[in-house]
Amino acid sequence: MKATLTAGELAELARAGMLDKLPATERNVRACADRESWPRERRSGKGGGWVYPISGLPAPIREAIVDQAARGGASPEIARILELNQPQSQCPATQESKLPAPIREATPPTLLKDWQREIRDARASLLAEWDRLAEMTGGVESALRTLLKAAQTRTLSPRLLALVPIANHKDGGGETRTLSRRTLYRWRAMRTEGIGALTPEPPRAAPPPPWWLASLLVHYRSGKVSVPMAMEDLRKEFPDRSDLPSLSTARAWLNKMHPLDVAKGREGPNALRARKRFKRRTTEHMEPMDVVVMDGHQLKAESVIHPLSGKAFRPEMFHIMDVATRRVVAWAAGMSENSLLTMEALNRMVEAVGVPAIVYSDNGKGLCSKLLEDDIVGYYDRLGATHETGMPGSPQGRGNVERLNQSLWIRGARRLAGYVGRDADEEKVRLVRKLREKDLKESKKTPLAMDWPVFIAWAQQQVDDYNNRSHSALAGKSPNQAWQDFLDDGWSPTLLTEEEIADLRRPEKEVSTNNGEVRLENNIYSDVSLEAFDGRRVRLSYDIYDLSRVWVRNSDGQLICIARIDANKTEYFTASAIEDAKEKRLKGQLKRLGVKEEEFRAQAAPGIGATYEVKPPPEVEKSVVVLSDHRKKEPAEAPTLQSDEAQWMARAKGLLDQQDAGEALTERDARWLERNKNAPWLRAVMINRGGARRHAG
């Protein structure tokens, strides 16, 4: 660092903002030095004049200079004046501190702002013009005078003239601002350190936030309020303060803040995370079926007729996509998201393209149930695939399959009349619902909704169209083309045999055996082989469409038996033994009642269907059987508790005799006999008639 400074150099330091106590002109610095009797020395060399030792300057000025040398990082102008990048001089203050010569480090170009680059380039262009004129005139000073005169008279080229106010980077003056000799020499000296030294320093740190900003943020974050509403709340909170900001000032300060800081409280953690930087996962080194992602999606259209209720509803779509090729390898549709729907899609995938290495999904209840996740009987474990789940509330990790919902199901749903997506017209949605409900009420059919088989065909067509459509992540290829490229390169899927697939289709659960039986829900299955495993835990697999049998395995997965439902169930007595007992009971009843064929014949003598005064024994009166279906079909002939079985038996006997005589029965009488053919009293008549005929024969 220099040991002495001239009055001009001290004035430059003052203009550079380093010495606030000094005047900014050389003349006034001399006057101040003479007035305060600063120590001075004759300057040797050309020009002469006086120089002032730094050690003899007033204490505030001397301390400011030494402090700047100690801190380093001075501007190029200050470093040039003090020769901070030169070897240490004989200044006592600097000798004691033994400070290294500071070197200004230019701001890396990548960190520069646009306005800094513009000023740097403008200054470099003006210096280049000075160099060009110097080559032409043969002197640096004469070239400088020519450049300054052209700038003052505005005879420079329009391009250079427009760069003058940009290079100056000073407020005021505008386009009339010109160049000065001192400024150009200063830029020239700065350029010796490289063009980056011409870059202006960034402005000082922003002032601290005003006192009211924290309170404004509290009101602004309290809900989805606007800035004017938050300002109203701020004025209510501080009614006596006169220094509250205007609406434009409040907006300006909010715009200066980080957007995520402003959004805290107005948005939830998931919404804020969606606005942050994320990592893009690459699939360059992956093969098909290395990773598959699966997800469920409720169709954004009320365009399907429920197969059970007959009303329009939105089915649950479940799809599995191969990550490497973006190909939809399997899908399934159901009434709602559940484990069985997931298993159906996985089974279709295994049948079509084999077993994946990793299955990636969210942690929904239909994807992480015990039926799928269990370490022993879970589907993923039996499949031999690794199931990975993303973080809850972070769908960005499965962005490709979330985007698939847009490209596959929502794209197709937009073409349906019952589309109910977030951008659907509410008036149209109401109109379509009204027309659809009217059609279903009148004819149970509507052109505004599809039956289940038609819907399944429509969904398959959407999958086929997607797999054959070019994909931006595949360099313009379609998922089917990308899949075929891997096949052509020698890749082959890991396929299972038909027996393995059939076994995989059956869900499994662990149960305990007891007395050779196993239970599944309310069904009991039995086999003699289970006696050897009494009281042990076994693995039970079953077909959800046929519960007549189950497959029982030990803990190692070895098949024990195929147990059948109610295999150990037996009747108390055979059906034939029960029928014989019923006949015997009926005959005994007739014998005990003392009812004989002759009595019935006598009772029927007055005429068929007549009403008799003969009262039957009390035992017969107690044995009245009332059949409800007789009352429904023939109200006029319906028996009541006051009806008499003897009358029915007499009428039946008369009608049967009429048939034996070859006479035709009326339609009403024929219906009456047919309706009561299984009644006990009619069977008694038939038995007695048979006995009477045998006796007569």
Summary of the structure (lengths in Angstrom):
residues: 697
radius of gyration: 51.5
end to end distance: 154.7
largest distance: 172.5
contacts: 1867
relative contact order: 0.04
helix: 49%
strand: 12%
